[in-house]
Amino acid sequence: MIDLPRSLRNNSAARMLQHPREMTVLEVLTAATGYLKDHGVEHPRLNAEHLLAHVLRKKRLDLYLEFDRSLSEAERAPFRRLIRDRATRKPLQHLLGTAEFFGRSFLSDGRALVPRPETEQLVELVIKHLAGGPEDIRILDVGTGSGVIAITLALEFPRAAVSATDVSQEALSLARENGIRHSVEVNFHQANLFPARANRFDWIVANLPYVVSEELAGLQREVQHDPPAALDGGPDGLCHIRRLIESAPEHLTPSGCLALELGEGQAEVLSSELAALGYEEVRTWKDYQDIERFTIASPRRRSDDHAS
């Protein structure tokens, strides 16, 4: 049974979850949904379905074919533990051990940022720009975290040479595990932005920390389970991104591009700074929430680049 706080012992959903009698799949899902809803979890039914499918080792949609099946105590006990943990706002992805990204399953835990849907859009933009072009290109993913950007691009462009960096050894260990999981070759490096003695890259892609430091405490409770270093972008959220845009030109080929994910309200400021640094063709795209979220820019070619 779930060890319930006294304030919740009279809650009907909580009582049903700890009920000693046999319960069907539908009854368990209904009770868990109410419990999660009482704790302020978004999309409580979907969360409950994912967790029960995980416990039963089934696909989530298969549960709809088994609503009347009785669940044994051996099946209900681990599910109750997961529901209790989710009610504390531990991320669903950490409880499942995986996160979906670009139609693929990646290992996910507290070693790195949980992949966000917005970052899928960043990858989509890069893929669209690369479509129809040379396939034997060099790509660098800066601040790779769990490795989802680098691994996805390596899978989408098998002839590309993909590298990735992160300052966190823990994040890199997770990224390497994901590389093995997807049987793809990515050169992972522990580095602050750029790998040592690297060749120039045709594309540099980065989802660096961009949350304003003073806003960290107000983030959604699930997000606060991510490593703070993967979120904190300094006083205005742009401290890591500024270091990247200042040094990226010397690491890009003459026709190379820099693709960035940004925080809300940062695109206009960053576009001005990119222009001041000599970048050209600076373009910004909105995410599905109508927020200016992504910027792609090319450094102005230098005279020695033209001569090479």
Secondary structure, DSSP 4 states (H G I P E B T S, - for coil): -----GGGTT-HHHHHHT-SS-EEHHHHHHHHHHHHHHTT-SSHHHHHHHHHHHHHTS-GGGGGG-TTPEEPHHHHHHHHHHHHHHHTT--HHHHHTEEEETTEEEE--TTSPPP-HHHHHHHHHHHHHHTTS-SS-EEEEES-TTSHHHHHHHHH-TTSEEEEEES-HHHHHHHHHHHHHTT---EEEE-SSS-TTPPPEEEEEE----B-GGGGGGS-TTGGGS-GGGTB--TTS-HHHHHHHHHGGGGEEEEEEEEEE--TT-HHHHHHHHHHTTEEEEEEEE-TTS-EEEEEEEEPPPHHHHH-
